[in-house]
Amino acid sequence: MERFHPLAADTDVPPEELALAQGECALALGRLDGLLASLTDIEKRLFCVGLLREVLLSSLAQV
């Protein structure tokens, strides 16, 4: 995960680029949802632990 940049906002880019980015994010979220639906319980737990670890490390790295 990337750190949040305080200057990053919807007003920083043209509306066309924003709409494209939002569409790409929606597609990626749909794919992730489909992949998660087919995981076993153990795989879901491992995925969640890995994701939690990444979020915690990213949070600790922020100033």
N, C-alpha and C positions, 0 to 999 in steps of 0.2 A: 504494500500500500504506500502511496505517496503522501507526503505531508501536505496538509492544507496550506495553500498560499493565500495570504490575506487580500491580495489584489485580484484573485481569481473570482470572477462573478459573471453572471449572464450578460451584463452590460459591456463586458470587455471585448465581445466578438459580434460580428454581424448576425442578424437573425437567421440567415440561411445556414451558416456554419453551426449555430446553436441547434437548429432543427435537425441537422445531419447527425450531430453528436448525440442528441437525445434519442434519435432513431436507432443508432448503433448500440447505445446502452440498453434500450428496450429489447433489441434482438439478443444481445449477450445475456441479459437477465432471463429471457425466455429459454435460451439454450441451457443455462445453468439450472433453471427450474426443472427442465426435462431430464438432465443428467442426475440431479439429486433424487428425483422420484424413482429412479431405477436402482439406487444404491441399497445395499443390505444395511442392517442396523449397525454392524461393526464398522462398515465403511463410512456411514454417516457420522459416527462418533469420532473416527480418525480425522475426517474432514473438518469437523467442528473444532477439535483440539488444535489442528494445524492453523485454522483461521484465527482462533482466539490467540494463539501464540504470536502470529504475525501482527495482530492489532495491538497486543500489549507491548511488543517490542517497538512498534512504530510510535506508540504513545510515549514510551519512555525516551525515545530518541528526539522527540520534539522539545524545543527550547521554550 
